Amino acid sequence: SAFVLHEIVFQRGIDGVIEFLQSLALRYPHARFMFVEIDGDIDNFELLRTPIGAYYRCYFLLHELTAQQLLTQSQWESVFLSAGLKLLAKETTDDRVDPTGIEIGFLLQPMGLN
């Protein structure tokens, strides 16, 4: 899924998203899951001044105005671990498409699988 988990955080909190992920892992114990989210820890404001940064400025503003919490990459990793999911890989967008590195894809599977 893309940009869904932070919506669950907004509606049900961190514990709610952990419960959601645990329910997925229980229902599909042999599946791999891929989630794309935004790294809410942007400290390079020069990147936000680039043409692609204009999109993110609006994105961050919208989420600020609606009081939606955007988690940092390390917070997402902690959520996944708390939900019993193992991080297999993570990637950001190709620099030729989006040099900000703000969008992060996480590939996960339930712990205990090889």
Residue, then its C-alpha position, 0 to 999 in steps of 0.5 A: s500500500a502507499f500512504v495508507l499507514h499514516e492515515i491509520v496512525f491519524q485515526r487510531g494512533i501508533d497502537g492502532v497501526i501496530e494492531f492493524l499490521q499484526s492482524l495482517a501478519l496473522r491472516y497472511p503469515h507467509a506473505r510479504f508486505m510492501f508499504v510506501e510512506i513519507d519520511g516525516d523528518i525533513d531537515n533539508f529545506e533546500l530540497l523543498r525549494t526544488p520543483i519536486g519539493a513544491y509537491y512536498r511543501c503542499y503535502f506537509l502543509l496539508h498534513e500539518l493543517t489536518a493534524q496528521q502525524l507523519l512518522t520518521q523512517s526510524q519510527w516506521e521501523s520501530v512500528f514494524l518491529s513492534a508489530g512482529l514484522k521483519l524489514l527485508a529491504k527499504e528503498t527511496t525513489d531514484d534520484r533522477v525521478d525524485p532526489t528528495g529521498i522523502e518517499i520510502g518503500f519498506l518490504l516486510q514479512p512476519m518474523g520467523l519466516n526465512 
